[in-house]
Amino acid sequence: MVRKTLYAALALVIGLALIGYLGRDRLIDASIRGKLQEQPDMAFVANDGRIRVLLCGTGSPEVSAAKAQACTLVSAGGRMFLFDVGDGAVRSLEQSHVPLNRLERVFITHFHSDHFNDLGTLINAGWIWGRTTPLEVEGPVGMRAVLDGFAQSYALDEGYRSANMPHLAERRGVAFGKPLEVAFTDGQRRVRVYDKDGVTIDAALVAHDPVAPALGYVFRYRGKKIFVSGDTEVSPVNMDAMRGADLAVHESYAAHMVRRAVPQMKALGMQFEAEVATRTMPYHADNIALAKQAQAAGVKHLLLTHLIPYPDNFVVRRLYVEGMADYYKGKLTVGQDGMVIIL
């Protein structure tokens, strides 16, 4: 009886394999059609009065389980705005089916590499895959030099592709983006950098010494306010930008966890890692101090990103925010790549 059952199962497997082999072309064609028919999620460019916030990257320079380094997409009024574009951001955006060629503008907070590592990839991909106007990229003074550097790095690629594909040669101006630099007058800490069809974006100086300038951005639409912090320590200079925010997308550093880890690093002979951890703590946002400031600023929803150390499971995510609820009474969310918040 057992032998008959085994023979029957083997015959079934052989039969299925034969059917699959004979119908392989049909299966391959169906797979190709399915891939070709995938469509971007046009909700990101819907003009429906809502604001959509996509965390396209919640990582940092540390190697982690995050799909991407710093990246936040905010869409409203039929337009999409990208804040930072760290390593892996383009792939993360594609996995969320964002219509990348519809990006209105990219805003860079500062020139730590994990905040613009994928910028060249983003601009290059837009040129190759049909963008018709140069992507505007705005950031601190130095933005022009960064884009000039990318243009030099991609010059050979642009030449090869333009020689092979005349339609790309006709759009050479798209290949390297359009730099815009945020400038502040003496004593000014906040400046409007975008104002169109009800969407306003202000750049605000934040505290990330010795990085200067470092920017956060205040996004407003239909009475809603979003603060995207970039990298910053918790400081009184950020209060105006945070005050009354419906959503604060804020960098986060679980210093209570790192402080416990440093002595263990040293005991294991990891002196370099211990030194890096010790030096990074002062210029990032300690979770407890951040909770206190968010409460004082009246932030309604605090969304943590740029997570250090990266909380890659349920238990660590609980430990990551330990003590924050003692001080912050609003909605608290530990971000994850691909998370969408709708306001």
N, C-alpha and C positions, 0 to 999 in steps of 0.2 A: 504493500500500500504506500509506504513512504517513497519507495523507488519510483512508483508510478507518478506520484505527486511531483517529485523532483524532475522527472522527464517532462511532465506537462508544463512545469514552470520554465524549464530550459527551452522547450518548444515555443512558449509564449515570448520569451526574451528574444529568441532568434527571429521569430515572426515580426516582432516590433522593430527590431534592428533592420530587417529586410525592408519593411515598409518605409522606415525612416530613410534608408539608403536610396530606395527607388524614388522617394518623394523629396529628396534633399534639395533639388532645385526650387521646388515650390516653397519649402521651408525657408531657404535662403532669401528668395524673392520677397516672401512675407515679412521676414525680418528687416530687409532693406526698406520696404515700404513703410513699415512701422517707424523706423528711425527717421525717414524723410518726412513723415507726417507729424513728427513731434513739433509742437508749437510753443512759443514763449508765453509766459503768463502775463496777459495784457492787463490784469488787475493792477499791476504796478504802475501803469500809465493811465488808469481810469480817472476821469475827472468827475468824481462822485462825492466830493466834499470831505472825503476821509483822508487821513494820513496813515501811511503804511511804513513801518520801520522794520527792516530786515537786518539781522545780525549776520553779515556775510563772513565775518572773521572775529573770533573772540580770543585768539591766541596772542602770544607775546614773542620775544626773541627765544625763549626757552623751547626746547623740543618737547612737544606735547601731543595729546590726542586731538587737538583742535584741527579742523580742516584748513584754517587759514589764520594768518596774523591779522592785525587790526583792520577792520572794514565794517562800515555801517552804511546801509542804503536807506534814504528817506525819500518817499514819494508823496506828492500832493499836487492837486490841480492839473493832472495829466503830465507832470514832469517828475523826473528822477534825479536825485542828487546823491553823490557818493562821497562819504567822508572817510578818507584814508583807504589805501589799497595795498595791504601787506602781502607777503608771500602766500600764494594759494588763493587769493581773493577772486581771481578771474574764474578759476574752476569752480569755486564755491558759488559764485553768482550764476554760472551756467547751470549748476545742479539745482538751483532754485528757479530756473527758467526765466531769469531776468532778461528782457529784451535790451541787450547791452548797447546796441546802436542808437537807442533812444535816450541815452544818458544826456542830461542837460549840462551838468558841470561836475567836476571832481574838486573836492576841497581837501587839501593836505594840512594836517595840524602842525607837524614839525618834521624835521629831517633826520630822525632816527630811522634806520633802514627798515625796521619792521612795520613802518607806516607808509612806505612807498615802494617796497620791493617789487610789486607786481604792476607798477604804473607803466613801465615800458611795454609789458605784455598786453595790458589793456589797450593802450593806444595803437600798438601794432596790429592787434586782432581786429580792432574796429576798422582800420584801413583795409585790411585784407578781406574782411567779410562785409563790406558794403557801406560803411559810414561815409556820408557825403560832405560833412563839414568837420573841420578840426575840432577835436575834443578840448574844451576849455578846462584847464587845470589851474586852480588858484591855491596859493599858499603863502607862507612868509617870504620875505625878501630872500632870494636865493633860488626861487622856483624856476626862473629863467635858466639859470646855470644847470639845474638838474635836468630840465628838458633838453637843453643843448647837449648834455652828456649822453642822454638816451639817443638823441639824433645821431651822434657820432657812433655810438655802439651799434645802431641798426642801419647805418648807411650802406654797408655791403648787402645786407638783406634786402633793403629797399631797391637797390640797383638791380639785383638778380631778379626779383619778382616783377619789377617794372619792365625789364627787358623781355620777360616771358609772357607778361599779361598786360597788353596796352591799356586796358581799362584802369589798371592800377596806376600806370604812368600818368594818366589824365587826372588822377586825384593825389598827386604827390604831396600836396599841401596838407592832406589829412594824416600823412604817415607819422608826423612827429608832434602833433598836438599844438595847442595854443596856450602859452604860459601867461598867467595873471598873478601879480604880486600884491599882497596886502601891505599897505603902508599906514603907519600911525604918525600923527603930528605929536609934538612934544606934550607930554602929560595925558595924551589920549589913550584909553585902554580898550575902547570898543569902537568899531567902525562898520557901517553897513556895506556889504559886499554883493548883495543881490536883492532886487526889488522888482518883481514882475507878476502881474495878474494875481495879486493877493498873497504871494509867497515872499517873505522877507528872510534874509539870512544875515546875521551880524557875526563878525569875527571878534573874539574877545581874548585878550592876553591872559594866559594862565601861568601858574607857578611850576616850572619844571627845570629850574636851574641845575646845571649850567647851560641847559638848552635855552637859547633866547634868539628870536622870539619863539614861543610855543603858543599855539592857538587852540581855543575851544570855539564852538560855533553855536549860536542861538538861532533856532529855526522857528518861525511863526507862520501859522496859517489858520484862518477862520477862528481866531480866538484861542487857539491851542499853542502851547510853547514847548519846545524840545531843546534840551541842552545836550550837546555832544562834547564831552570834556577833552578828548584827546588825552595825552599823558599829562598828569598834574599831581602834585601833592595837594593835600587838603589845606586850603589857605583862605583867609578872609577876602583876598582879591577875586575869588571866584563867586562870591555870594550874589552879586548883582546878576550874573549870568544864570545862576541856578534858581534864583528867587521865583517861587510860584510856578515852577516848571511842571507841566502835566506829565512829562517823562524826562528823566535825566539818564542818558546813556553814558555811564561813567566808568572810567578805568578803576581797577580794584586790585588791592594787594592785601592778602591775608597775612599780615605781619605776625599775628599771634602764632601761626603755623610755622612761618619761616624762622622766627626766633627760637622755636623748639628744635628746628632742624639744624641750625648752625653748629651747636656744640657736637651733634652727632656727625656732621660732616667732618669736623676737625678730628674727632676720635677715629674716623675711618681714613684719615690721611687726605681728605678732600679739601686741602687748604685753598686752592684756587676757587672752587665753588663756594666755599664759605666766605671768601673775600668778596666775590661778586654779589652774593646775597646781602651781605652787610652793607655794601656800598649802594645797592639799588633801593633799599628800604626808604631812605629819607626823601627821595624825590618821586615817590609814588603815593597813591591814596590809600592809606591805612584804613581797613574796613570799619573799625570802630569810630575813628575820627570822621570818616565819611558819613556814617550813620548819624552822628551828632549834627554834622553840617546840613545834611539833607533834611533833617527834622527842623532845624532852625530856619532853613530856607523855604519850608513849606512845599517841598517836592512831593507830588502825589504818587509817583511810581518811580522807583529807583531800579534801573536795569544795569546789572554789573557786567562788564566786559574787560578785555585785556587782562584776563584772569591769571594771577600769579599767587601760589603755584597752581597749575591747571587742575581743577577738580574733575577727574575723569570717571567717577562712579558716584552712586547715590550717597554712600556713607561720607565720602570726602566732600561732596557738595553740602551736606548738612554741617560738617565741621567747618567748612569754608566761611559760613556766615554766622558762626557761633558768636553770640553776644550782640549782634547788630540790632536784633528786635528789642533789646532793652532800651535802645535810644531812638530808633526810627520806627514810627507807627504807621507809615504809609505802606504801599504795596512794594515788596522786595522780590526781585527775580534775579537768579543767577543765570546769565545768558548762555546760550548754546548756539553753535553755528547752524544757520538755517531757520532760527526762530523768527517769527513775524509777529509784531505787535501792531494792532489797528486802533487808531484813536478817532 
